[in-house]
Amino acid sequence: MQEFDTVIGLEVHVQLNTESKIFCSCSTRFDNPANSNICPVCCGYPGVLPVFNKKALELAIRVALALGCKINKQIYFERKNYFYPDLPKNYQISQYKMPLGEKGSLKLPSGETIGITRVHLEEDAGKLIHKENYSLVDLNRTGTPLLEIVSEPDMVSPEEAFDYLTYLKLTLQYINASECNMERGSLRCDANISLKEKGAAKLGTKVELKNMNTFRGVRDALSHEEKRQAKVLVSGEKIFQETRLWDAKHQITEVMRTKEEAHDYRYFPEPDLLDFVVTDSAVNNEKKYIGELPLDKRERFLKEYKLPVTETDVIISERFLSSFFEEACKEFNEPKKICNLLLGPFLEQVNTFEEKFKAVKISAVNFAKIARYFSEGKINNLGVKKVLSLCIVTNSNVDEIIAKEGLLQVSGKEELDKFAKEAIAENPKVVKEYLGGKVQAIMFLVGTVMKKTKGKANPRVVKELLEKALKK
Ligand SMILES: [Zn+2]
């Protein structure tokens, strides 16, 4: 990409964390049977009237604030007119001329800042499920509150777009405004990309990319499109302003529609909803829920806990992990040891839970106790895994479990020496291999002692004892 500069802007739709839809009281639950969360309002029956969900406005204000947007005090909705089988009213209630927030920004770990053009509220459409010879319409999603977040064309590479998405998602998750789950469709992203001559002020013709289902998909689609456009330009041909679909299977973009087919949505103010005034007290109230944002937390963690960047990034990547880690460190001030237990055995178990972190009940105090006992040699690796598996969804008393399950590690040399001698006597072949120079063979003997002690021996002490016994 040497002779060109890449220019990328992203348009992200996120579903706001409300119990009910934006203009009616139907549930926003994701997993209910098709067409079970619908009513005359979200189905667009004649004569019905929308009622604006206060919670949706509150969450939208919170996001706008977290992204440093200027909040417009008087807002109104407009109708975006188009026909599609998943849109029963034939128009979508959205914001056009007067978005809720404007002129914000999002800072990235690289130090770059990406401008946010606008954030506005709108309702979602339903879902079409395409079968072989027919299509089904599920209107459960119709009327779900969405926030559209439009960035400035400030990103210069697919990697930067990936970072922007990562930190946008984290920001929204930290302030509890959206789940941002791409698989469930609660975060969707379209991208604009164009190339221009290196250093030139004039922008090139942009292409819109759709149909990316993961952050990686967004990055791959942009990367493919960057190469495709460069090739076209180098060959002296023109880029057409068009919408292209990402084909993840074949890793290519294909034309969906050209500009000539673009819609005219004939926006006009929604006559069934009054203008809304966003009061200062509503804005101040949302400030309370913002707290420390993920990038600030990342910088502070790097400074305070001095863990490697990779580990810090994993901890920051989940709000739960970051606060749990910090609480545990307050109990046992050994960040590295807390981190090892957290990102090792703890995450391993959490990843097997369907509900992930929501299933976790163990307190940070109890967790820190396990880390301390491990560091003091009271319990070994196997003991840690066992006690954690028994406490993680119950928060049972760690000391009681260790006593009940007999998990206290045996480190007494006298006691272990007996088992070490037995292991040596029972395995002459392995001993011969070890003495013949195959150093790794000792691990078999360590394993034998571990078995004899039902996993309770301190493997480090056992290894030392075996080495000493075999030296003679
Ligand atoms: Zn409804």
Residues whose N, C-alpha, C, O or C-beta is under 5 A from the ligand:
A	BS01	ZN	C24 S25 C26 N37 I38 C39 V41 C42
